[in-house]
Amino acid sequence: MATMLNGAAIMDGALLLIAANESCPQPQTSEHLAAVEIMRLKHIIILQNKVDLVQENVAINQHEAIQNFIQVHSGTVAEGAPVVPISAQLKYNIDVVCEYIVKKIPVPKRDFTLPPNMIVIRSFDVNKPGFEVDDIKGGVAGGSILTGVLKVNQYIEVRPGIVLKDENGNMKCTPIYTRIVSLFAEQNELQFAVPGGLIGVGTTMDPTLTRADRLVGQVLGDIGSLPDVFVELEVERLIGVRTKGSEKQGKVSKLVKGEILMLNIGSMSTGARVLAVKNDLAKLQLTSPVCTSKGEKIALSRRVEKHWRLIGWGMIQAGATLEVPPSPLL
């Protein structure tokens, strides 16, 4: 679930996949639809996959079950969504899906004038063992630009950056300052990168900082223009009615002081301890600091039957921030 929520953080639309050879809805179908809602995706296309494995009348009956599922969830993005029968294995109707993506999912308006802001959803070290020192390349961050434009040779900041604890156990963060040396979209090398699509950003930073997705959940952008780094959040809770995705779908019990939740903020997954609960407000202490801003939506998950289950979402109202040292480049 955490992986799905993190990936959805940068998407403009989604494909909701339903298997034709199973009953609809499966426990996680509602959970995934709720996740799409939380991540503010306005457009989805429902795919009825594996139609090659069932008889025609079974596929038709299940298509009706999908329509009933959509009616039950009226008021969500599922309402009015097209249902396309496909077989991914045999590539049936994939051309229709591509046509729907082009026609039904509009390209959002992008703002190129704001300072650049990019969510990191992947990071890696592209150096192979045995490389000579002169051949070593800097760390690479992958993600999607939300606003602004990134340029080759531009100096950038990554927040929260390197997070350490002092002798008293207090967290401290040091943003990473680096320079862009290359920009890639697919196999195309770019001089400028704009919002939309996935971008690989090659930098001069130490590749050990980007190895094995270490930068996932961080935010990259112009020096001095990124949001604050929070260690505590005050969240206005809008809890869902049922434990999404669980076989035993029941009402969600209220948050309890001291319990541990999992939060998804943008592409960051982090644990959080409930410090206090009052009416619809909850104060949460984060396991690791997050670069975010007030008004941002977050997904709340609770451990149910040994699995993290989505229980609803909240909105950041306020919080305690870490002091970020000023950039030596400013």
C-alpha positions as CSV (number, residue, x, y, z in Angstrom):
1,M,0.0,0.0,0.0
2,A,2.9,2.4,0.9
3,T,4.5,1.8,-2.5
4,M,1.2,2.5,-4.3
5,L,0.5,5.7,-2.3
6,N,4.1,6.9,-2.9
7,G,3.8,6.3,-6.7
8,A,0.4,7.9,-6.9
9,A,1.8,11.1,-5.3
10,I,3.1,12.3,-8.7
11,M,0.5,11.0,-11.1
12,D,-2.1,12.9,-13.1
13,G,-4.4,9.9,-13.5
14,A,-4.7,6.2,-12.7
15,L,-5.8,2.9,-14.1
16,L,-7.9,0.8,-11.6
17,L,-7.3,-2.8,-12.4
18,I,-10.0,-5.4,-11.7
19,A,-9.4,-9.1,-12.6
20,A,-12.3,-10.7,-14.6
21,N,-11.7,-14.1,-13.1
22,E,-12.4,-12.9,-9.5
23,S,-15.5,-11.4,-7.8
24,C,-15.8,-7.6,-7.7
25,P,-15.0,-5.8,-5.5
26,Q,-12.0,-7.5,-3.9
27,P,-11.1,-6.2,-0.4
28,Q,-8.3,-4.0,-1.7
29,T,-10.3,-2.6,-4.6
30,S,-12.0,-0.1,-2.3
31,E,-8.7,0.6,-0.6
32,H,-7.0,1.5,-3.9
33,L,-10.0,3.7,-4.9
34,A,-9.7,5.5,-1.5
35,A,-6.0,6.0,-2.1
36,V,-6.7,7.5,-5.5
37,E,-9.1,9.9,-3.7
38,I,-6.6,10.8,-1.1
39,M,-3.9,11.6,-3.7
40,R,-6.3,14.0,-5.4
41,L,-6.3,12.1,-8.7
42,K,-9.3,13.4,-10.6
43,H,-9.3,11.0,-13.5
44,I,-9.3,7.2,-13.6
45,I,-10.0,4.5,-16.1
46,I,-11.2,1.1,-14.9
47,L,-9.7,-1.9,-16.6
48,Q,-11.4,-5.3,-16.5
49,N,-8.4,-7.5,-17.1
50,K,-8.0,-11.2,-17.9
51,V,-11.2,-11.4,-20.0
52,D,-9.4,-14.2,-22.0
53,L,-9.6,-16.5,-19.0
54,V,-13.4,-16.4,-18.5
55,Q,-16.5,-17.1,-20.6
56,E,-18.4,-14.2,-22.2
57,N,-21.4,-14.4,-19.8
58,V,-19.1,-14.4,-16.8
59,A,-17.3,-11.3,-18.2
60,I,-20.7,-9.6,-18.8
61,N,-21.9,-10.4,-15.2
62,Q,-18.7,-9.1,-13.7
63,H,-19.0,-6.0,-15.9
64,E,-22.4,-5.4,-14.2
65,A,-20.8,-6.0,-10.8
66,I,-18.2,-3.3,-11.6
67,Q,-21.0,-0.9,-12.6
68,N,-22.7,-1.6,-9.2
69,F,-19.4,-1.0,-7.4
70,I,-19.1,2.4,-9.2
71,Q,-22.7,3.3,-8.2
72,V,-21.9,2.4,-4.5
73,H,-18.9,4.8,-4.7
74,S,-20.8,7.6,-6.4
75,G,-19.3,11.0,-5.6
76,T,-15.7,9.6,-6.0
77,V,-13.5,9.7,-9.1
78,A,-15.0,6.3,-10.1
79,E,-18.3,7.9,-11.0
80,G,-18.5,8.1,-14.7
81,A,-15.2,6.4,-15.3
82,P,-15.0,4.2,-18.4
83,V,-14.7,0.4,-18.0
84,V,-12.5,-1.2,-20.6
85,P,-12.3,-5.0,-20.9
86,I,-8.7,-6.0,-21.7
87,S,-6.2,-8.8,-21.7
88,A,-2.8,-7.5,-20.9
89,Q,-1.2,-10.9,-21.7
90,L,-2.7,-11.0,-25.2
91,K,-2.6,-7.3,-25.7
92,Y,-6.4,-7.1,-26.4
93,N,-7.8,-3.6,-26.3
94,I,-4.5,-2.0,-25.2
95,D,-4.9,0.4,-28.1
96,V,-8.3,1.4,-26.7
97,V,-6.7,2.0,-23.3
98,C,-4.1,4.3,-24.9
99,E,-6.8,6.2,-26.7
100,Y,-8.8,6.7,-23.5
101,I,-5.6,7.9,-21.7
102,V,-5.1,10.5,-24.4
103,K,-8.8,11.6,-24.6
104,K,-10.1,11.2,-21.0
105,I,-7.1,12.3,-18.9
106,P,-6.4,16.0,-19.7
107,V,-2.9,17.4,-19.3
108,P,-3.0,19.6,-16.1
109,K,-2.0,23.2,-16.4
110,R,1.7,23.5,-15.5
111,D,3.2,26.6,-13.9
112,F,6.7,27.1,-15.2
113,T,7.1,30.5,-13.4
114,L,7.2,29.2,-9.8
115,P,10.5,28.0,-8.2
116,P,11.2,24.4,-9.2
117,N,9.9,21.7,-6.9
118,M,10.4,18.0,-7.5
119,I,9.3,15.0,-5.5
120,V,11.9,12.2,-5.4
121,I,10.4,8.7,-5.9
122,R,13.7,6.9,-6.8
123,S,17.4,7.5,-6.3
124,F,20.4,5.3,-7.2
125,D,24.1,5.0,-7.7
126,V,24.9,4.4,-11.4
127,N,28.6,3.5,-10.7
128,K,29.6,-0.1,-11.2
129,P,32.1,-1.9,-8.9
130,G,35.7,-1.3,-10.0
131,F,35.1,2.1,-11.5
132,E,38.2,4.3,-11.6
133,V,38.0,7.4,-9.4
134,D,38.0,9.7,-12.4
135,D,35.0,7.8,-14.0
136,I,32.8,8.0,-10.9
137,K,29.5,9.8,-11.5
138,G,27.5,11.7,-8.9
139,G,24.2,10.4,-7.4
140,V,21.0,10.3,-9.5
141,A,17.5,11.3,-8.3
142,G,14.4,10.3,-10.2
143,G,10.9,11.8,-9.8
144,S,8.4,14.2,-11.2
145,I,8.7,18.0,-11.3
146,L,5.5,19.6,-9.8
147,T,6.3,23.3,-10.6
148,G,9.0,25.3,-12.2
149,V,11.9,24.3,-14.5
150,L,15.2,22.5,-13.8
151,K,18.2,23.4,-15.9
152,V,21.6,21.7,-16.4
153,N,24.4,23.4,-14.2
154,Q,21.7,24.8,-11.8
155,Y,22.5,24.7,-8.1
156,I,19.8,22.9,-6.1
157,E,18.9,21.8,-2.6
158,V,17.5,18.5,-1.3
159,R,15.5,18.6,1.9
160,P,15.4,17.2,4.6
161,G,18.8,15.9,3.4
162,I,21.1,14.2,5.9
163,V,19.2,13.4,9.2
164,L,21.2,12.7,12.3
165,K,20.5,12.6,16.1
166,D,22.6,14.6,18.5
167,E,23.7,13.3,22.0
168,N,20.4,14.3,23.5
169,G,18.4,12.3,20.9
170,N,17.1,15.4,19.1
171,M,16.9,15.2,15.3
172,K,19.0,17.5,13.2
173,C,18.9,17.8,9.4
174,T,21.4,19.2,7.0
175,P,20.1,19.8,3.5
176,I,22.2,18.5,0.6
177,Y,23.4,21.2,-1.8
178,T,24.5,20.1,-5.2
179,R,24.6,20.9,-8.9
180,I,22.7,19.4,-11.8
181,V,25.1,17.8,-14.3
182,S,22.5,16.0,-16.5
183,L,18.7,15.6,-17.0
184,F,17.1,12.6,-18.6
185,A,13.6,11.7,-19.7
186,E,13.6,8.0,-20.9
187,Q,16.8,7.8,-23.0
188,N,16.7,11.5,-24.0
189,E,19.2,13.9,-22.6
190,L,17.7,17.3,-21.8
191,Q,19.0,20.8,-21.1
192,F,15.7,21.8,-19.4
193,A,13.1,19.7,-17.6
194,V,9.5,20.8,-17.1
195,P,6.6,19.4,-15.0
196,G,5.0,16.2,-16.3
197,G,6.6,12.8,-16.8
198,L,9.5,11.2,-15.0
199,I,12.8,12.9,-14.9
200,G,16.2,11.5,-13.9
201,V,18.5,14.2,-12.4
202,G,22.2,13.5,-12.4
203,T,24.1,15.6,-9.7
204,T,27.5,16.1,-8.2
205,M,26.4,14.7,-4.8
206,D,28.2,11.7,-3.2
207,P,26.5,8.6,-4.8
208,T,26.4,6.9,-1.4
209,L,23.7,9.4,-0.5
210,T,21.5,8.2,-3.4
211,R,22.2,4.5,-3.3
212,A,19.3,2.1,-2.9
213,D,16.5,4.7,-2.9
214,R,17.9,6.6,0.1
215,L,16.5,9.9,-1.1
216,V,12.9,8.6,-1.7
217,G,10.4,11.0,0.0
218,Q,12.7,14.0,-0.1
219,V,12.1,17.2,-2.1
220,L,14.4,18.8,-4.6
221,G,14.4,22.4,-5.8
222,D,15.9,25.9,-5.8
223,I,18.1,26.7,-2.9
224,G,16.1,28.6,-0.1
225,S,12.7,28.1,-1.8
226,L,11.7,24.7,-0.4
227,P,9.0,24.2,2.3
228,D,9.8,23.7,6.0
229,V,11.0,20.4,7.5
230,F,8.5,19.1,10.1
231,V,9.1,16.6,13.0
232,E,5.6,17.0,14.5
233,L,2.3,17.6,12.7
234,E,-1.1,18.8,13.8
235,V,-3.5,17.0,11.5
236,E,-7.2,17.6,11.0
237,R,-8.5,14.0,10.7
238,L,-11.1,13.0,8.2
239,I,-11.1,9.3,9.0
240,G,-12.7,6.9,6.5
241,V,-15.8,4.9,7.7
242,R,-14.4,1.4,7.3
243,T,-11.1,-0.4,7.5
244,K,-10.3,-0.3,3.8
245,G,-8.9,-3.5,2.2
246,S,-9.6,-5.8,5.2
247,E,-11.7,-9.0,4.8
248,K,-13.4,-8.0,8.1
249,Q,-14.5,-4.5,7.0
250,G,-15.5,-2.8,10.2
251,K,-15.9,0.8,11.5
252,V,-12.6,2.5,12.2
253,S,-12.0,3.1,15.9
254,K,-10.8,6.5,17.0
255,L,-7.1,7.3,17.3
256,V,-5.6,6.5,20.7
257,K,-2.9,8.4,22.4
258,G,0.4,6.5,22.0
259,E,-0.6,4.3,19.1
260,I,1.7,4.0,16.0
261,L,0.4,4.9,12.5
262,M,2.0,5.0,9.1
263,L,1.8,8.3,7.2
264,N,2.2,8.9,3.5
265,I,3.1,12.5,2.7
266,G,3.9,13.0,-1.0
267,S,6.3,10.2,-1.7
268,M,7.5,9.8,1.9
269,S,6.4,6.9,4.1
270,T,7.1,7.4,7.8
271,G,5.9,6.1,11.1
272,A,4.1,8.5,13.5
273,R,3.2,8.3,17.2
274,V,-0.1,9.9,18.3
275,L,0.8,12.4,21.0
276,A,-2.7,13.8,21.6
277,V,-6.2,13.6,20.2
278,K,-8.9,16.3,20.5
279,N,-12.1,16.1,18.5
280,D,-11.0,16.0,14.9
281,L,-7.4,17.2,15.5
282,A,-4.5,14.8,16.2
283,K,-0.9,15.7,17.1
284,L,1.6,13.3,15.6
285,Q,5.3,12.8,16.3
286,L,7.1,11.7,13.1
287,T,9.8,8.9,13.1
288,S,11.7,10.8,10.4
289,P,11.4,14.5,9.4
290,V,9.4,15.4,6.3
291,C,9.7,18.4,4.0
292,T,6.1,19.5,3.4
293,S,3.8,22.4,3.8
294,K,0.5,23.3,5.6
295,G,-2.6,22.3,3.8
296,E,-1.0,19.2,2.3
297,K,-3.1,16.0,2.4
298,I,-1.7,12.9,4.1
299,A,-2.8,9.3,4.2
300,L,-3.2,7.5,7.5
301,S,-2.7,3.7,7.8
302,R,-3.1,1.5,10.9
303,R,-1.8,-2.0,11.5
304,V,-4.8,-4.4,11.2
305,E,-4.3,-8.2,11.2
306,K,-0.5,-7.8,10.6
307,H,-1.0,-5.5,7.6
308,W,-1.0,-1.8,7.2
309,R,-4.6,-0.7,6.3
310,L,-5.7,2.6,5.0
311,I,-8.1,4.2,7.6
312,G,-8.5,7.6,6.1
313,W,-6.7,10.9,5.4
314,G,-6.0,14.1,7.1
315,M,-4.8,17.6,6.3
316,I,-1.8,19.4,7.9
317,Q,-2.9,22.4,10.0
318,A,0.4,23.2,11.8
319,G,3.5,21.5,13.3
320,A,6.9,21.8,14.8
321,T,9.7,22.4,12.4
322,L,13.4,21.7,12.5
323,E,15.9,24.6,12.1
324,V,17.6,24.3,8.8
325,P,21.1,25.7,8.6
326,P,21.5,28.4,5.9
327,S,23.1,27.4,2.6
328,P,26.8,28.2,2.2
329,L,26.0,29.0,-1.5
330,L,23.7,31.9,-0.7
